Amino acid sequence: MLEQPTVAGAEEISRIRASIDLGNATAVLEFGPATQTKLVTFADAVLAQVRSADSGAIGRELHALLDR
């Protein structure tokens, strides 16, 4: 089940929603790649932190899987 957004999160959702013209297919398509790029950047940063942290045997196994 999804959690309800915080007030700041709800405001951000409203701002993003208002910036997309749902009647314009091009605007909808152009929204996707920028969001995907931000998500990939975030995920890469998280993975970099996990890789650099000492997380024991499980961390070494995960690191070995990610380096393949």
C-alpha positions in Angstrom: 0.0 0.0 0.0 1.3 3.4 -0.9 1.9 6.0 1.9 0.3 9.4 1.8 2.8 12.1 0.7 4.0 14.7 3.1 2.8 18.3 2.7 6.0 19.1 0.9 5.6 16.0 -1.3 2.0 16.8 -2.1 3.1 20.3 -3.1 5.8 18.9 -5.4 3.3 16.5 -6.9 0.9 19.3 -7.7 3.8 21.4 -9.2 4.9 18.6 -11.4 1.3 17.8 -12.4 0.6 21.4 -13.4 3.7 21.5 -15.5 2.5 18.6 -17.8 -0.1 19.3 -20.4 -1.9 15.9 -20.4 -3.7 16.9 -23.6 -0.4 17.2 -25.5 1.1 13.8 -26.2 4.5 15.4 -27.0 4.6 17.1 -23.6 3.8 13.8 -21.9 6.5 11.9 -23.8 9.1 14.7 -23.1 8.4 14.5 -19.4 9.4 10.8 -19.2 13.1 10.9 -20.2 14.0 13.8 -17.9 12.4 12.0 -15.0 14.1 8.7 -15.9 17.5 10.5 -16.0 16.9 11.9 -12.5 15.9 8.5 -11.3 19.0 6.8 -12.8 21.3 9.5 -11.3 19.7 9.0 -7.9 20.0 5.2 -8.1 23.7 5.4 -9.2 24.5 7.7 -6.2 22.8 5.2 -3.9 24.7 2.3 -5.4 28.0 4.1 -5.2 27.4 4.7 -1.5 26.6 1.0 -1.0 29.6 -0.1 -2.9 31.9 2.1 -0.9 30.5 1.1 2.5 31.8 -1.9 4.4 28.8 -4.1 4.5 30.4 -7.5 5.4 30.0 -10.7 3.5 26.6 -9.9 2.0 28.0 -6.6 0.8 30.9 -8.3 -0.9 28.5 -10.8 -2.6 26.3 -7.9 -3.9 29.4 -6.0 -5.0 30.6 -9.0 -6.9 27.2 -9.3 -8.6 27.1 -5.6 -9.6 30.6 -5.8 -11.0 29.7 -8.5 -13.5 
